[in-house]
Amino acid sequence: MTQHAREDAFDHELKLLLDAIYHRYQHDFRHYALASLRRRVSQAMQRFGCRSVSQLQDRILHEPEVFAQTLEYFTVQVSEMFRDPDYFRALRAEVVPFLRTYPSVKLWIAGCSTGEEVISLAIVLDEEDVLDRSLIYATDINPKALGVAKAGVYPIARMAQFSASYLAAGGTRSLSDYYHAAYGSAIFDRSLRQRVLYADHSLATDAVFSEVHFVSCRNVLIYFDRELQNRALGVFHEALVHRGYLGLGSRESLRFSALAASLEELPGRQRLYRKR
């Protein structure tokens, strides 16, 4: 079999696997970027000792625990606190003054992963005296990641980098004021998570669940194909209040999306948009 034929066979089996996962577990990865899916499924095959995608599919369909572990490969769990510090500076300058005009505000972090951005946003809101009237929805499709996010516990070794990013993002205190260290871990204050509602939500299949003033979905759309990107952006647009804000990742843009005319980009390069 030629290399091209092998790739075609792999892609055909991959499509069957994604259809099977959707019908068996109601998780829809059928519109994720193909190149990324190929790489992740290959990694899962290696992890479970499967020589073909079909073998992996058989195990996933008949062993739910294998699917739970495979989910780790389909969802990228890479997150940092105050990632792209200038983004958080822009939130303080542009978004917070808008939030202050409301007696209560709702914010949505879509694809929250293990919760580092949730903590980061909560800290910004706390320092800007908005947290006590805020409700943050933190959503993801990976239950294991949501569990980590709810716990708010991270390796202490990561705190030096997080602290540097926090200060670069305009932090007004010391990051260590927000956590205590124990047994090699940093445990963030419960007060930061009391205003957070963690929930399972899929941008591929689920609809709007609340009206919100701000949506942050960073470094998620890059793993979707154009059709799913437009679906997700449509959900965000529908959720946002009049003149509400949307934040995307540094490598993401609305330029070629179906929603390009519905959201205006703020000056600068922080990928912040406002609903027209």
C-alpha positions, 0 to 999 in steps of 0.5 A: 500500500502506498503512503497516500493510500495509507493516509486515505485509509487512516482518514476514512477510519478516523471519520468512522471513529468520530461518528462512533464517538458522537453516537455513543458518547454525544461528544462531537469532534467531527469538525475539529481540524483534521491535521490536529485530529490525526496527530492526537488519534495517533498518540492515543493509538500508541498509548493503548497499543492499537495498530489501527484506528479501527482497533482504537474504535473497538476499545472506545466503544466497548470500554468507557474507561478507555474513552475517558482516557482518550478524551485527554488526547482530543482536548488540549489541556495547556493553560497558564495563569495570566497567559499573554499579560497584555491581554489582561492589561487590556481587560483592565483598561477596556472591559472592566469599566464597561462591567462597572456600569452594571449592578451585576455581571456575568462572564463566560470562560469557554474551554476553561481547561484546568482553570488557570484563566478562571483564577486569573480573571477572578483576581483581576475582578477582585483587584478592580472591585467587581468580583463580588457582583460577578458570576463566572461561568467556566465550561469545558467538555473534559470532566477531569480538567473541570475537576482540577479547575474546581479544586484550584490546586496547582504545582508550586513549581509553576508559581514563579512563572505565574507570578511574573506573568501576573505582575506583567499583567498589571497585578497590584499585589503579590500573587502569593497573597492569593494562595497558600503553599502545602505539600508542594502545591499552591492552593488558591483562595476559595473566595476566588472560586466562590463566584464561579460556576463550573459546568460541562458545555460543548461548543460543537453541540450545546446552545446558549445557556445565559446572557453574559457581558464578556466571553473569553475563549482563547486558544480553542478555535484554532482546533476547529474547522471553519464550520465549527468556528462559525458555530462557536462564534455564533453562540458567543454572539448570541450570548453577549449583551448589547456592546458586550465583549469577546476575547480570543487567543493571540493566534485567532481572528474573526477576519474570515468568519461569518461573524466578522461584521457583527463584532468590531475589533478594539485597537491594539493586538489583544484580540478583543472584540465588541458586539456591534 
